[in-house]
Structures are given as structure tokens and as C-alpha cells.
């Protein structure tokens, strides 16, 4: 059985890789949605933000690149809102 930190790192890492490689709007929007949902969970939030310090920049990059896609803008903005909800990570 894998520990939750290994699953978190491996699973989130795969989602971020998909966001970097894939050029499909629906897949990117759904990837942002997964990130958003993960960041909602208080037990995962701190570990996820510490393991992936560039997460906010990735979300902003997707918003800029896909600025005409409403689903990507909505999901990445919601994920970003969850990401910066703690002052120490809003830098």
C-alpha cells in the first residue's frame, strides 16, 4: 500500500505533466478542476503547495495561454483562488 504523500506527489505530478503537454481544452479544464478539488481538502493542501511551489504560476500560465476558453479560465481561476487562500502561499 502506498502512503498518501507518495500518491499525492505521483498523482498531482501526472496531472501537472498532462497540463503541460496536452493541447486539448477539455482535458486542461478538467486537470485544473482536479487541482482545485485537491486544494479544497485541508489535509492535502499544505503538502501539495509545498511539493509543487510553481503550482500558482502553472495555473496563471494556463489562463494566459487559453484566454479565450471559458472552462479553462473558470477552473484555473477557482483553483488559483483555493491556492492563495492562505496568506503565506499568496506571494
N, C-alpha and C positions, 0 to 999 in steps of 0.2 A: 504494500500500500504506500502510495506517495504522500509525503507531507504536504500540507496546504500551501506552504511557501514555494515548494517546487512546482506544484500545479499552477499557482499564481504566476510565477515567473515564466514558465513554459507556455501557458495558455495566453497570457497577455502579450508575451513576446511574439507569438504567432499572429495574433490579431494586428499588432503594430506592423509586422512584416507584410501582411496582406494589404494593409492601408498604404504602404509604401510602393508596392509592386503592381497592384491591380488598378485598372483604369475604368472600372465599372461603377457607375454612380450608386446603384442599389447596394452593392457589396460594401462600398466605402461608408455609406449611410448606416448600414447595419453594423459595421465594425465600430463606428462611433457610438452607436446605440449600446453595444456590448460594453464599451469602455464606460459610458455613462452609468449603466446599471451596476457595474463593478464598483465604481466610485461612490455609489449610494450607500454601500454596505460599510458601516463604521469599522468593522473588524478587518476589512481588506484595505480600506482607504490609505492608511498610513504606510503600510508595506508597499502598496502599489506605487504611491507617489515617490517613496524613497528608492524603489528599484528602477523606476523609469522617470528620472528627473527632466527629461526632454518631452514628456507627455503633453504639456501645455503648448509647446512650440509645434508639435506634430499636429495637434488639433487646429491651431491657428493657420498653419500651412495648408491644411485641407480646406478650410473656409476660404482662404485666398485663392487657391487653385480652382476650386469648384464654386466660385461666387455666383454662378447662375443656377445652381442646383438647390432648390428649397429644402429637400430632405437632408442633404448633407449639411447645409447651413443650420437647420434646426437641431439636428442630432449633435453636431460638433459644438454648437453653442451651449446646448444643455450639458454636454459632457464637460465643457470648459467651466461652466457655472459650478458644477459639482467639484471640479478640480480646485477652484480657487475659494471654496467656501471656508477654508481655514486660512487665517491671515498669514501664517508662516509659509504657506506654499503659494501665496498670491504674488510673489515677487517676480 
